[in-house]
Amino acid sequence: MNLKSFTYPEKEKLKSRKLIKKVFDEGKTIKSYPILIRFVLQNTDTHSVGVSVSKRNFKKAVDRIRIKRQLREAYRLNKAELQNTDSKYAMMIIFIGKKEMTSKDIQETVKSLFKELQ
């Protein structure tokens, strides 16, 4: 596996308001506490991924940003699990827990959800 596959380039970031709305309105859900993934099929050549952490559960921005960083890193390291599939997804990775977790635990949870997504 080359190092290029472990990047999180701009074209993989979910930024389109229309696509985000479609993910939340029409998307399917898989969950493994404390992470929930909402996804919808899209017809592009790459996956589009966004992350979210609730302000209700984490009042301090520092905590939310740290968890978002951990979620993006977990996606970046485990996206090879998704590249084996022919279909491409637009997805939101949402942290629904109330306590912070270690990066290792988050990565394991994301990896198991990606295997379930295939």
C-alpha positions as CSV (number, residue, x, y, z in Angstrom):
1,M,0.0,0.0,0.0
2,N,1.5,3.3,-1.0
3,L,1.6,6.4,1.2
4,K,-0.7,8.3,-1.2
5,S,-3.6,6.2,-0.1
6,F,-3.3,7.4,3.6
7,T,-4.2,11.0,2.8
8,Y,-7.4,13.0,3.3
9,P,-7.4,15.3,0.2
10,E,-9.8,18.2,-0.3
11,K,-11.9,16.2,-2.9
12,E,-12.8,13.6,-0.2
13,K,-14.2,16.3,2.2
14,L,-18.0,16.5,2.3
15,K,-18.8,20.2,2.0
16,S,-21.8,20.5,-0.3
17,R,-24.9,21.6,1.6
18,K,-27.2,19.7,-0.8
19,L,-25.3,16.5,-0.4
20,I,-25.1,16.9,3.4
21,K,-28.9,17.4,3.5
22,K,-29.4,14.3,1.3
23,V,-27.2,12.2,3.7
24,F,-29.4,13.2,6.6
25,D,-32.7,13.1,4.8
26,E,-32.4,9.9,2.7
27,G,-29.3,8.2,4.1
28,K,-29.0,4.9,5.9
29,T,-27.5,4.5,9.3
30,I,-25.0,2.1,11.0
31,K,-24.0,2.5,14.6
32,S,-21.5,1.2,17.0
33,Y,-21.6,3.3,20.2
34,P,-20.3,6.0,20.4
35,I,-20.0,6.4,16.6
36,L,-22.8,6.7,14.1
37,I,-22.3,6.7,10.3
38,R,-25.0,8.1,8.0
39,F,-24.4,7.4,4.4
40,V,-25.9,7.5,0.9
41,L,-24.6,6.2,-2.4
42,Q,-23.2,8.7,-4.8
43,N,-21.9,8.4,-8.4
44,T,-18.4,9.9,-8.1
45,D,-15.0,8.3,-8.2
46,T,-14.2,9.0,-4.5
47,H,-15.9,8.8,-1.1
48,S,-17.0,12.1,0.5
49,V,-16.7,12.2,4.3
50,G,-17.6,14.8,6.9
51,V,-17.4,14.6,10.7
52,S,-19.6,16.0,13.5
53,V,-19.6,16.2,17.3
54,S,-22.5,17.4,19.3
55,K,-22.2,20.8,21.1
56,R,-24.8,19.5,23.5
57,N,-22.4,16.7,24.7
58,F,-19.2,18.7,24.6
59,K,-19.6,22.3,25.6
60,K,-15.9,23.3,25.1
61,A,-14.8,23.8,21.5
62,V,-11.4,22.4,22.4
63,D,-13.0,19.0,23.2
64,R,-15.1,19.0,20.0
65,I,-12.2,19.9,17.8
66,R,-10.1,17.1,19.4
67,I,-12.7,14.5,18.7
68,K,-13.2,15.7,15.2
69,R,-9.5,15.4,14.6
70,Q,-9.6,11.9,16.0
71,L,-12.5,10.9,13.7
72,R,-10.8,12.3,10.6
73,E,-7.6,10.5,11.5
74,A,-9.6,7.2,12.0
75,Y,-11.1,7.7,8.5
76,R,-7.7,8.5,6.9
77,L,-6.1,5.4,8.4
78,N,-9.0,3.0,7.7
79,K,-10.3,4.2,4.3
80,A,-8.6,1.3,2.6
81,E,-11.4,-0.9,4.0
82,L,-13.9,1.1,1.8
83,Q,-11.8,1.2,-1.3
84,N,-12.4,-2.5,-1.9
85,T,-16.0,-1.8,-2.8
86,D,-17.3,-0.6,-6.2
87,S,-19.8,1.8,-4.7
88,K,-18.8,5.2,-3.4
89,Y,-20.5,6.8,-0.5
90,A,-21.2,10.3,0.9
91,M,-21.1,9.9,4.6
92,M,-21.1,11.7,7.9
93,I,-19.2,10.2,10.8
94,I,-21.0,11.4,14.0
95,F,-19.7,11.1,17.5
96,I,-22.7,10.5,19.8
97,G,-20.9,9.6,23.0
98,K,-20.8,11.7,26.1
99,K,-17.2,11.0,27.2
100,E,-14.0,11.4,25.3
101,M,-12.3,8.2,24.0
102,T,-8.8,7.3,23.1
103,S,-7.7,7.5,19.5
104,K,-7.1,3.8,19.4
105,D,-10.7,3.0,20.5
106,I,-12.1,5.4,17.9
107,Q,-10.0,3.8,15.2
108,E,-11.2,0.3,16.1
109,T,-14.8,1.4,16.1
110,V,-14.5,3.2,12.8
111,K,-12.7,0.2,11.2
112,S,-15.5,-2.2,12.4
113,L,-18.2,0.1,11.0
114,F,-16.4,0.3,7.6
115,K,-16.3,-3.5,7.4
116,E,-20.0,-3.5,8.1
117,L,-20.6,-0.9,5.4
118,Q,-19.1,-3.2,2.7
